[in-house]
């Protein structure tokens, strides 16, 4: 898979209808008359259905006194309210968000320049593509023992694992953005005798920013999945650590409350990334 192929599926292309045809793209036709209020209502209905399935599975169909009843929505929401107001859960959340920010920052510092270089020089892409595809197919979690042996316990191995997980979508999307730049933009920069730095700053970076933001959104999703098991790696704070602590204390409703909070925070991070992309597109 090349950098260009890695985003081929994420860049939609509208079909062109024949002349005089009244056909509309399926997505537009299906969404006709569906405004913001309708979308919100459907989204809330989907969440309500998920909550109903959760309640049925733990309170209705599970036997009395069974383990599943300890994870019921009622007990979970009560524990969540208590954790947010009378515990150190907010501190654990802030620690996890800080690790996400550091891991994403390192991934951007490595991934954007590497993606720009790979996208600009085809020989470099041919040279590094096999090794890069090999490395990105290795699960970041498989590096956990090696990370501990090299970096010791604490935040450093977590930062390494998060960076390793997040760098690949940024590299691939940045390289694909460079390869899809309109050659006329580069020719225009050459015609006005722009330096390499001026071309990079004024032509290339603005042209690939959308691809970089797409890579960031994909990286955030991967980071959020990898974060929790990484925080079970000898650290003393974070959401993964908190889950282990609730398990050891047999606080099952608190454990489920933490799982619910991870889902909510992940949803909000993804929504923020989508909003940033929409803002860039204007």
Backbone bond lengths (Angstrom), bond angles and torsions (degrees), N, CA, C in turn:
res aa  C-N    CA-C-N  psi(-1)  N-CA   C-N-CA  omega(-1)  CA-C   N-CA-C  phi
1 X - - - 1.470 - - 1.517 109.51 -
2 X 1.324 118.33 129.53 1.448 122.25 177.85 1.515 109.39 -95.13
3 X 1.354 115.48 171.36 1.460 119.26 178.55 1.512 111.18 -61.15
4 X 1.352 115.89 -37.24 1.465 119.00 179.52 1.516 110.78 -63.98
5 X 1.338 116.81 -40.90 1.465 120.17 -177.88 1.507 112.28 -70.44
6 X 1.347 117.68 -24.95 1.450 119.70 -172.69 1.511 113.09 -67.15
7 X 1.330 117.56 -24.36 1.450 119.56 179.75 1.508 111.97 -113.85
8 X 1.320 116.75 10.61 1.461 118.54 -177.33 1.514 111.10 -61.69
9 X 1.346 115.13 -36.71 1.451 117.64 -178.24 1.510 113.41 -77.42
10 X 1.361 116.89 -18.55 1.454 118.71 -176.51 1.513 113.11 -91.02
11 X 1.309 118.48 -9.28 1.456 121.10 179.76 1.520 109.24 -103.12
12 X 1.298 116.89 101.90 1.456 120.73 -176.56 1.501 111.57 -73.13
13 X 1.338 117.07 147.34 1.467 122.18 177.28 1.530 107.71 -125.27
14 X 1.300 115.32 125.46 1.455 119.02 -179.03 1.516 110.00 -73.68
15 X 1.315 116.21 137.51 1.460 120.62 177.32 1.513 109.73 -75.46
16 X 1.323 116.18 144.33 1.459 121.42 -178.93 1.523 108.09 -98.70
17 X 1.306 117.61 121.62 1.459 121.56 -179.64 1.513 110.23 -79.67
18 X 1.316 118.40 150.07 1.461 120.64 177.48 1.517 111.49 -60.83
19 X 1.334 115.11 157.90 1.462 120.04 -179.42 1.516 110.12 -59.44
20 X 1.329 115.19 134.04 1.446 120.60 178.89 1.507 114.04 81.28
21 X 1.328 117.24 -2.21 1.456 119.30 -179.43 1.510 109.67 -81.01
22 X 1.318 116.91 146.51 1.458 121.70 178.44 1.505 111.29 -100.61
23 X 1.335 116.83 9.31 1.463 119.24 -177.89 1.512 109.79 -67.90
24 X 1.344 115.99 145.96 1.451 122.88 177.55 1.513 108.51 -120.10
25 X 1.348 117.20 154.55 1.452 118.68 174.04 1.512 110.28 -56.12
26 X 1.328 116.06 142.63 1.461 120.59 -174.88 1.514 111.58 -58.93
27 X 1.345 117.46 -39.39 1.449 119.51 -177.25 1.521 111.25 -64.82
28 X 1.335 117.34 -39.00 1.451 120.03 178.81 1.525 111.23 -69.88
29 X 1.334 115.73 -42.84 1.460 118.24 -179.01 1.515 110.96 -63.86
30 X 1.328 116.51 -39.71 1.455 119.80 -178.37 1.510 112.82 -70.25
31 X 1.344 117.82 -26.99 1.451 121.80 -177.70 1.527 112.68 -97.75
32 X 1.337 117.35 5.51 1.458 120.10 -178.89 1.523 109.96 -59.71
33 X 1.317 116.81 129.36 1.454 121.44 178.21 1.511 113.53 80.06
34 X 1.332 118.09 2.61 1.465 120.75 -179.67 1.519 108.13 -99.33
35 X 1.334 116.21 96.98 1.447 120.97 -179.06 1.510 112.05 -85.26
36 X 1.337 114.90 -169.98 1.458 120.22 -178.80 1.525 110.98 -62.79
37 X 1.334 115.95 -41.02 1.461 118.69 179.20 1.514 112.34 -62.76
38 X 1.339 116.26 -40.94 1.457 119.21 178.97 1.507 112.62 -65.73
39 X 1.332 116.84 -39.70 1.464 120.28 178.27 1.523 111.00 -64.57
40 X 1.338 115.87 -42.70 1.471 119.12 178.37 1.523 111.49 -63.09
41 X 1.337 115.92 -40.50 1.467 119.18 179.76 1.522 111.15 -64.03
42 X 1.332 116.93 -42.66 1.461 120.09 178.56 1.528 111.17 -65.89
43 X 1.335 116.35 -38.56 1.461 119.41 177.76 1.511 112.03 -63.49
44 X 1.333 116.44 -43.12 1.466 120.41 178.27 1.530 110.92 -65.45
45 X 1.329 116.09 -36.13 1.465 119.02 177.27 1.523 111.20 -64.00
46 X 1.329 116.59 -39.83 1.456 119.83 177.19 1.522 112.24 -63.91
47 X 1.335 116.46 -41.77 1.464 119.82 177.16 1.521 111.66 -65.39
48 X 1.329 115.88 -38.40 1.463 119.21 177.54 1.528 111.30 -64.01
49 X 1.328 116.85 -38.97 1.466 120.26 177.34 1.524 111.03 -64.35
50 X 1.332 116.73 -39.62 1.466 120.32 177.57 1.524 110.82 -64.04
51 X 1.331 116.15 -42.21 1.470 120.44 177.51 1.521 111.16 -63.38
52 X 1.333 116.96 -38.86 1.463 120.60 178.70 1.527 111.19 -65.09
53 X 1.328 117.05 -40.46 1.459 119.78 177.59 1.530 110.98 -64.33
54 X 1.323 116.14 -39.93 1.468 120.73 176.90 1.530 110.29 -60.01
55 X 1.342 116.25 -46.96 1.473 120.97 -179.56 1.530 111.45 -64.02
56 X 1.328 116.66 -41.97 1.464 119.44 179.43 1.532 111.04 -63.54
57 X 1.339 115.62 -40.85 1.454 118.83 -177.10 1.505 114.12 -70.03
58 X 1.341 117.52 -29.56 1.464 120.11 -175.75 1.522 113.85 -102.74
59 X 1.340 118.45 -30.98 1.466 120.86 -174.01 1.520 114.05 -108.50
60 X 1.319 118.49 -22.71 1.466 120.01 -173.63 1.519 111.04 -105.91
61 X 1.324 116.74 -53.39 1.462 120.13 -173.13 1.531 113.83 -91.03
62 X 1.311 118.18 -11.04 1.470 119.63 178.27 1.520 109.80 -85.02
63 X 1.331 118.88 146.84 1.470 120.91 -178.86 1.524 111.34 -68.53
64 X 1.319 115.90 152.86 1.455 121.22 177.97 1.524 109.58 -61.09
65 X 1.321 115.49 132.19 1.450 120.41 -178.48 1.513 114.19 80.03
66 X 1.331 118.30 2.03 1.452 121.75 -179.97 1.518 112.02 -73.49
67 X 1.327 115.60 161.89 1.465 121.20 -179.33 1.522 111.74 -61.47
68 X 1.343 117.48 -34.78 1.461 120.01 -175.98 1.519 112.13 -61.82
69 X 1.334 117.82 -30.41 1.469 120.15 -178.29 1.531 112.13 -66.43
70 X 1.318 117.49 -19.26 1.457 120.03 178.81 1.525 111.90 -74.23
71 X 1.330 116.83 -12.07 1.459 121.25 179.63 1.536 111.44 -109.04
72 X 1.314 117.74 23.47 1.467 121.75 -175.34 1.525 111.09 -68.01
73 X 1.334 117.73 155.56 1.468 120.03 179.66 1.519 113.07 -60.29
74 X 1.340 116.89 -40.08 1.461 118.58 -178.51 1.514 112.19 -58.54
75 X 1.339 116.87 -51.51 1.465 120.19 -179.89 1.518 111.35 -65.40
76 X 1.329 116.91 -34.64 1.460 120.45 -178.48 1.521 111.67 -66.10
77 X 1.328 117.03 -46.04 1.464 119.60 -178.46 1.519 111.82 -68.20
78 X 1.335 117.69 -34.69 1.463 120.51 175.54 1.526 110.05 -63.16
79 X 1.336 116.29 -46.26 1.465 119.95 179.75 1.523 111.25 -65.46
80 X 1.330 117.26 -37.29 1.463 120.34 179.94 1.524 110.43 -62.63
81 X 1.331 116.89 -44.37 1.459 119.50 177.76 1.517 112.53 -61.24
82 X 1.328 116.56 -40.04 1.459 120.02 178.71 1.524 111.55 -67.89
83 X 1.328 116.64 -40.12 1.462 120.12 -178.56 1.525 112.05 -66.31
84 X 1.317 116.73 -36.93 1.458 120.18 -177.91 1.518 113.11 -74.65
85 X 1.326 116.97 -21.60 1.470 120.05 -175.06 1.522 113.37 -110.73
86 X 1.315 117.70 -24.99 1.471 119.22 -171.88 1.517 112.07 -135.27
87 X 1.331 118.08 34.74 1.461 120.28 178.69 1.518 108.85 -150.60
88 X 1.336 115.00 -177.82 1.465 120.03 179.14 1.523 111.95 -94.27
89 X 1.347 118.06 18.74 1.459 120.33 179.30 1.525 112.51 -58.13
90 X 1.347 120.93 -44.43 1.473 118.69 177.81 1.523 113.10 -55.61
91 X 1.320 117.38 -35.09 1.465 119.79 177.65 1.524 111.06 -65.00
92 X 1.345 116.90 -42.64 1.462 120.37 178.13 1.534 110.78 -62.47
93 X 1.317 117.01 -38.82 1.462 121.14 179.26 1.525 110.57 -64.51
94 X 1.329 116.91 -45.03 1.468 120.55 179.90 1.520 111.23 -63.09
95 X 1.335 117.47 -38.79 1.462 120.31 177.81 1.532 110.17 -62.53
96 X 1.331 116.81 -43.30 1.466 120.05 179.58 1.520 111.46 -64.95
97 X 1.329 117.58 -41.71 1.463 120.61 179.05 1.527 110.98 -65.15
98 X 1.325 116.82 -35.74 1.463 119.44 176.48 1.525 110.65 -63.36
99 X 1.320 117.14 -41.65 1.467 120.01 178.63 1.523 111.07 -64.68
100 X 1.332 116.79 -38.47 1.459 120.02 176.27 1.526 110.27 -61.15
101 X 1.329 117.01 -44.47 1.467 120.94 -178.72 1.527 111.19 -63.78
102 X 1.340 116.69 -42.06 1.469 119.65 -179.68 1.527 110.31 -67.38
103 X 1.330 117.30 -46.00 1.456 120.05 179.42 1.511 112.51 -61.29
104 X 1.345 117.10 -42.21 1.461 120.67 178.37 1.523 111.01 -67.19
105 X 1.338 116.63 -37.58 1.461 119.67 178.43 1.517 112.27 -62.73
106 X 1.335 116.57 -45.76 1.466 119.93 177.48 1.531 110.77 -62.91
107 X 1.339 116.29 -39.95 1.465 119.57 -179.85 1.528 111.13 -63.40
108 X 1.331 117.59 -37.35 1.460 120.77 177.33 1.525 111.22 -68.94
109 X 1.333 116.76 -41.59 1.461 119.88 -179.75 1.522 111.68 -63.08
110 X 1.325 116.74 -33.37 1.459 120.44 179.19 1.526 111.15 -88.08
111 X 1.334 116.26 -45.45 1.458 121.17 -169.13 1.515 114.60 -72.51
112 X 1.335 118.21 -39.66 1.466 119.87 -176.60 1.529 111.19 -67.53
113 X 1.342 120.40 -51.96 1.474 118.11 177.30 1.526 113.28 -60.70
114 X 1.352 116.83 -39.66 1.457 118.98 179.35 1.526 110.82 -65.79
115 X 1.330 117.36 -40.53 1.459 120.62 177.85 1.515 112.12 -65.15
116 X 1.343 117.41 -38.95 1.462 120.63 177.03 1.527 110.92 -62.77
117 X 1.332 116.33 -41.37 1.463 119.82 -179.76 1.522 111.38 -67.95
118 X 1.335 116.46 -43.94 1.469 119.93 -179.27 1.526 110.77 -65.07
119 X 1.321 116.26 -40.06 1.452 119.03 179.92 1.512 113.79 -70.67
120 X 1.326 117.49 -24.51 1.464 121.15 -176.64 1.517 113.01 -86.46
121 X 1.335 117.23 -31.84 1.468 120.46 -175.95 1.520 109.33 -121.05
122 X 1.325 116.33 111.48 1.459 121.40 -178.38 1.523 111.86 -63.72
123 X 1.331 117.86 -34.23 1.460 119.70 179.13 1.524 110.80 -65.50
124 X 1.321 116.12 -38.64 1.467 119.34 176.53 1.525 110.72 -64.68
125 X 1.334 115.80 -40.88 1.464 118.77 177.64 1.522 111.05 -61.12
126 X 1.335 116.58 -43.78 1.464 119.79 179.35 1.523 111.68 -63.99
127 X 1.325 116.34 -32.63 1.462 120.05 -177.60 1.524 112.32 -75.80
128 X 1.341 117.07 -40.61 1.466 119.22 -172.80 1.522 113.28 -98.55
129 X 1.329 118.00 -14.95 1.465 119.44 -175.20 1.525 113.61 -59.04
130 X 1.336 120.95 -46.66 1.471 118.39 179.32 1.523 113.10 -60.31
131 X 1.336 117.11 -44.52 1.467 119.95 179.59 1.523 111.17 -64.88
132 X 1.320 116.41 -39.99 1.463 120.23 -179.22 1.523 111.42 -66.40
133 X 1.340 117.17 -42.82 1.456 120.31 178.15 1.525 111.03 -65.31
134 X 1.326 116.96 -35.87 1.460 120.96 177.27 1.528 110.59 -64.07
135 X 1.324 117.18 -46.71 1.459 120.66 -177.07 1.525 112.09 -67.93
136 X 1.332 117.22 -40.33 1.455 118.38 -175.84 1.518 112.75 -72.00
137 X 1.339 117.62 -16.68 1.452 120.48 177.30 1.527 112.46 -85.71
138 X 1.328 117.35 -3.77 1.464 120.91 174.70 1.525 108.20 -86.63
139 X 1.315 116.48 126.63 1.464 119.94 179.72 1.523 110.28 -59.62
140 X 1.337 117.38 131.20 1.472 118.53 177.46 1.519 113.04 -56.99
141 X 1.332 117.05 -30.77 1.462 119.92 -177.97 1.523 111.92 -68.85
142 X 1.337 117.35 -22.72 1.461 118.96 178.39 1.527 112.05 -70.33
143 X 1.330 116.84 -15.60 1.454 120.60 177.57 1.522 112.54 -86.49
144 X 1.332 118.00 -1.12 1.465 120.16 -173.64 1.532 113.31 -57.47
145 X 1.348 120.32 -49.34 1.473 118.55 179.29 1.529 112.68 -61.56
146 X 1.345 116.25 -39.70 1.464 119.82 -179.91 1.525 110.41 -66.66
147 X 1.337 116.93 -40.00 1.464 120.45 179.81 1.522 111.21 -62.27
148 X 1.327 117.04 -39.81 1.463 120.16 178.93 1.528 110.86 -67.31
149 X 1.340 116.46 -41.16 1.467 119.08 179.72 1.523 111.81 -65.26
150 X 1.337 116.89 -35.72 1.466 120.37 -177.26 1.520 111.84 -82.71
151 X 1.350 117.29 -45.86 1.465 121.27 -172.83 1.522 113.39 -101.55
152 X 1.343 118.30 -10.46 1.451 120.56 -175.24 1.519 111.16 79.32
153 X 1.318 116.47 -172.55 1.458 120.41 178.99 1.525 109.16 -88.50
154 X 1.332 115.45 160.67 1.457 120.63 -178.53 1.517 111.68 118.05
155 X 1.317 115.99 -155.16 1.460 121.08 -175.14 1.526 113.49 -78.56
156 X 1.323 118.15 -28.03 1.459 120.19 -173.25 1.530 113.51 -59.08
157 X 1.344 120.39 -48.07 1.469 118.10 177.50 1.523 112.80 -64.12
158 X 1.329 116.92 -31.76 1.466 120.02 177.55 1.524 110.04 -65.12
159 X 1.326 117.24 -44.21 1.462 120.67 178.44 1.536 110.60 -61.40
160 X 1.317 116.93 -41.74 1.463 120.14 179.10 1.520 111.06 -61.27
161 X 1.329 117.21 -47.52 1.466 120.83 -177.52 1.527 111.17 -65.28
162 X 1.323 116.85 -40.90 1.464 119.90 179.90 1.530 110.62 -66.82
163 X 1.327 116.88 -41.35 1.466 119.97 178.20 1.514 110.76 -63.41
164 X 1.327 116.73 -44.64 1.459 120.78 179.64 1.530 110.67 -60.57
165 X 1.322 117.09 -37.90 1.463 120.50 -179.02 1.516 112.50 -71.49
166 X 1.337 117.30 -35.29 1.461 121.01 -170.91 1.515 114.32 -91.42
167 X 1.333 118.19 -17.00 1.457 119.18 -170.09 1.521 112.36 -73.05
168 X 1.337 118.47 -30.14 1.470 119.76 -171.81 1.528 114.10 -67.36
169 X 1.330 120.25 -47.54 1.475 117.13 178.03 1.518 112.95 -62.95
170 X 1.329 117.82 -29.38 1.462 120.26 178.53 1.525 110.15 -71.35
171 X 1.330 117.01 -44.09 1.470 120.45 178.35 1.520 110.71 -60.21
172 X 1.326 117.06 -50.50 1.457 121.07 -174.10 1.525 111.83 -65.90
173 X 1.318 117.39 -42.43 1.460 119.42 -179.13 1.518 111.73 -71.33
174 X 1.324 117.67 -36.45 1.465 119.88 176.83 1.528 110.69 -64.52
175 X 1.334 117.08 -45.27 1.464 120.59 179.11 1.525 111.17 -62.11
176 X 1.320 116.64 -42.05 1.464 119.65 178.42 1.523 111.30 -64.17
177 X 1.330 117.16 -36.83 1.464 119.76 177.44 1.511 112.21 -63.39
178 X 1.325 117.64 -40.18 1.461 120.78 178.03 1.525 110.52 -64.41
179 X 1.322 116.39 -43.08 1.468 119.99 -177.87 1.527 112.09 -68.13
180 X 1.326 117.86 -22.85 1.461 120.95 -178.71 1.524 112.95 -97.49
181 X 1.334 117.51 5.77 1.467 119.91 176.63 1.527 110.55 -62.65
182 X 1.301 116.37 144.88 1.464 121.41 175.66 1.532 109.13 -67.95
183 X 1.327 118.48 119.34 1.476 119.85 -178.71 1.517 113.26 -58.22
184 X 1.310 117.42 -24.59 1.456 119.53 -179.53 1.518 111.68 -65.68
185 X 1.340 117.56 -29.77 1.463 120.06 176.81 1.526 110.38 -63.52
186 X 1.331 116.47 -44.25 1.456 120.80 -179.93 1.529 110.52 -67.45
187 X 1.338 116.56 -37.96 1.458 119.81 178.25 1.531 110.42 -65.18
188 X 1.327 116.50 -37.47 1.459 119.88 177.97 1.527 110.34 -64.66
189 X 1.342 116.63 -41.53 1.469 119.52 178.51 1.522 110.42 -62.54
190 X 1.332 117.33 -40.01 1.458 120.35 178.69 1.521 111.45 -66.93
191 X 1.337 116.11 -35.00 1.465 119.57 -177.20 1.524 112.13 -68.16
192 X 1.332 117.55 -25.49 1.468 120.00 178.31 1.527 111.13 -99.97
193 X 1.356 116.02 13.89 1.469 122.48 176.32 1.524 112.58 60.30
194 X 1.322 115.94 39.19 1.468 119.94 177.64 1.524 110.14 -71.08
195 X 1.323 115.59 140.55 1.462 119.83 176.67 1.537 109.53 -72.16
196 X 1.342 115.56 169.72 1.463 118.87 179.14 1.525 110.94 -61.88
197 X 1.327 116.81 -40.59 1.458 120.17 179.38 1.526 110.49 -65.06
198 X 1.332 117.70 -42.27 1.466 120.48 178.76 1.523 110.67 -64.91
199 X 1.328 117.80 -38.69 1.457 120.63 177.80 1.521 110.87 -65.63
200 X 1.323 116.18 -41.86 1.461 120.11 178.86 1.518 111.29 -63.75
201 X 1.336 116.13 -45.01 1.462 120.57 -174.98 1.524 112.46 -74.24
202 X 1.309 117.74 -38.86 1.465 121.15 -171.65 1.527 114.44 -98.91
203 X 1.341 118.01 -19.72 1.460 120.66 -175.66 1.526 111.43 -118.22
204 X 1.336 115.99 -55.95 1.466 119.23 -170.64 1.531 111.55 -72.17
205 X 1.332 116.99 -52.70 1.467 119.04 -176.79 1.538 112.63 -60.85
206 X 1.356 119.66 -46.75 1.470 117.71 175.88 1.529 112.53 -61.55
207 X 1.339 116.85 -32.70 1.453 119.64 -178.35 1.512 114.00 -72.75
208 X 1.328 117.32 -27.72 1.470 119.86 -177.53 1.520 112.16 -104.52
209 X 1.329 118.30 1.95 1.469 120.31 -175.74 1.518 111.94 -59.50
210 X 1.329 117.26 -38.54 1.462 119.56 178.60 1.513 111.87 -62.07
211 X 1.322 117.00 -40.64 1.459 120.36 177.34 1.523 111.21 -66.46
212 X 1.330 116.49 -38.54 1.466 119.58 178.09 1.521 110.25 -62.78
213 X 1.324 117.62 -43.31 1.472 120.62 179.42 1.521 111.59 -64.97
214 X 1.340 116.84 -35.25 1.464 119.43 174.39 1.525 110.04 -63.70
215 X 1.333 116.71 -42.70 1.456 119.94 176.78 1.515 112.23 -62.86
216 X 1.336 117.03 -37.30 1.464 120.55 178.25 1.524 110.77 -63.83
217 X 1.328 116.56 -42.67 1.461 118.66 179.23 1.538 110.99 -62.48
218 X 1.319 116.90 -44.56 1.461 119.92 177.37 1.526 110.70 -62.82
219 X 1.336 116.90 -39.28 1.459 120.79 -179.48 1.525 111.32 -65.35
220 X 1.327 117.53 -38.80 1.462 120.31 179.08 1.524 110.57 -62.13
221 X 1.337 116.52 -41.95 1.461 119.39 178.15 1.520 111.82 -61.33
222 X 1.336 117.03 -42.37 1.460 120.55 178.63 1.527 110.62 -67.55
223 X 1.328 116.81 -42.92 1.458 120.22 179.24 1.518 111.97 -58.44
224 X 1.312 115.95 -42.33 1.463 119.67 -176.06 1.533 110.87 -67.09
225 X 1.323 116.99 -32.00 1.468 120.55 177.86 1.527 110.61 -73.56
226 X 1.331 116.71 -39.15 1.464 120.63 -175.61 1.525 111.86 -80.06
227 X 1.341 117.37 -24.13 1.463 121.30 -172.28 1.526 113.19 -57.98
228 X 1.335 117.34 -50.87 1.467 120.63 -172.03 1.527 111.86 -60.59
229 X 1.341 120.27 -50.88 1.472 117.24 176.89 1.522 113.19 -63.74
230 X 1.335 118.26 -30.45 1.460 119.47 176.93 1.527 111.22 -65.68
231 X 1.328 116.82 -32.85 1.463 120.19 -179.73 1.524 112.60 -80.16
232 X 1.309 117.55 3.22 1.458 121.85 170.41 1.526 109.98 -96.73
233 X 1.335 115.70 21.83 1.456 122.38 -169.57 1.527 110.20 -112.69
234 X 1.294 117.95 54.31 1.458 120.77 173.96 1.511 115.07 77.57
235 X 1.334 118.78 21.91 1.456 120.47 175.39 1.528 108.70 -99.81
236 X 1.314 116.25 165.63 1.463 120.65 -175.88 1.512 113.03 -113.84
237 X 1.330 117.49 12.74 1.459 121.24 178.50 1.519 108.18 -159.44
238 X 1.327 115.02 160.35 1.453 120.63 -178.58 1.515 111.24 118.54
239 X 1.310 115.72 166.19 1.459 119.70 -175.54 1.520 112.15 -69.72
240 X 1.342 117.62 -37.05 1.449 119.62 176.03 1.514 111.82 -63.23
241 X 1.344 116.20 -42.59 1.466 120.21 176.31 1.530 110.47 -61.17
242 X 1.329 116.30 -40.92 1.466 120.10 -178.11 1.528 110.75 -64.63
243 X 1.333 117.75 -36.75 1.462 120.42 177.90 1.528 110.42 -63.71
244 X 1.328 117.59 -43.47 1.461 120.43 177.02 1.523 110.92 -62.17
245 X 1.333 116.07 -39.28 1.466 119.90 -179.70 1.528 111.23 -64.51
246 X 1.329 117.89 -42.99 1.468 120.10 178.84 1.528 111.21 -66.51
247 X 1.323 116.84 -34.82 1.471 119.36 176.51 1.521 111.10 -64.23
248 X 1.321 115.84 -44.10 1.461 119.45 -178.73 1.525 111.62 -66.85
249 X 1.332 117.10 -30.57 1.465 120.95 178.67 1.529 112.36 -87.41
250 X 1.334 116.92 -0.51 1.474 122.54 -177.26 1.527 111.37 58.73
251 X 1.340 116.34 30.66 1.463 121.81 178.57 1.522 108.02 -91.44
252 X 1.323 116.35 78.24 1.461 120.63 -170.40 1.525 112.90 -68.46
253 X 1.325 117.63 -36.92 1.463 118.79 178.84 1.525 110.85 -67.26
254 X 1.347 117.53 -34.83 1.456 120.42 176.35 1.534 110.25 -68.94
255 X 1.314 116.73 -37.78 1.467 120.34 177.22 1.528 110.25 -60.01
256 X 1.328 116.42 -46.39 1.466 120.02 179.92 1.527 110.74 -67.04
257 X 1.341 116.76 -33.79 1.460 119.86 176.95 1.522 110.56 -63.75
258 X 1.341 116.63 -36.90 1.462 120.22 178.38 1.524 110.78 -69.19
259 X 1.330 116.88 -39.60 1.464 120.38 176.16 1.528 110.14 -60.28
260 X 1.330 115.99 -42.85 1.465 120.16 178.78 1.522 110.84 -63.44
261 X 1.327 117.25 -41.34 1.462 120.67 179.90 1.525 111.15 -65.38
262 X 1.326 117.68 -37.51 1.470 120.61 177.35 1.524 109.80 -61.08
263 X 1.335 117.25 -42.62 1.453 120.18 178.24 1.518 112.46 -63.14
264 X 1.331 117.05 -42.30 1.462 120.90 -179.25 1.522 111.18 -65.07
265 X 1.328 116.46 -46.66 1.469 120.02 -179.46 1.525 111.49 -65.19
266 X 1.343 117.30 -39.94 1.459 119.86 176.77 1.518 111.99 -62.04
267 X 1.328 116.13 -40.67 1.467 120.56 177.14 1.522 110.64 -61.32
268 X 1.329 117.20 -42.84 1.460 120.90 -178.61 1.528 111.40 -67.95
269 X 1.328 117.65 -38.16 1.463 119.98 177.29 1.524 111.42 -64.09
270 X 1.325 116.02 -42.78 1.460 118.90 178.25 1.525 110.99 -65.37
271 X 1.340 116.86 -39.46 1.462 120.08 177.76 1.525 110.94 -63.10
272 X 1.333 117.17 -38.31 1.469 120.32 177.50 1.522 111.25 -64.76
273 X 1.334 116.84 -40.17 1.467 119.85 178.48 1.525 110.85 -65.57
274 X 1.330 117.19 -40.74 1.470 120.06 177.99 1.518 110.96 -65.69
275 X 1.334 117.11 -39.45 1.463 120.36 179.01 1.529 111.19 -65.03
276 X 1.324 117.23 -37.69 1.454 120.80 177.83 1.533 110.59 -64.10
277 X 1.321 116.19 -40.78 1.462 119.78 179.03 1.530 110.74 -66.12
278 X 1.340 116.63 -42.62 1.465 119.33 178.30 1.523 111.50 -63.82
279 X 1.330 116.63 -37.84 1.461 120.27 178.36 1.525 110.63 -63.43
280 X 1.340 116.46 -41.46 1.465 119.89 178.58 1.516 111.06 -62.94
281 X 1.324 116.62 -40.47 1.463 119.65 -178.85 1.524 111.91 -71.52
282 X 1.323 116.30 -16.57 1.457 120.37 177.29 1.480 112.99 79.53
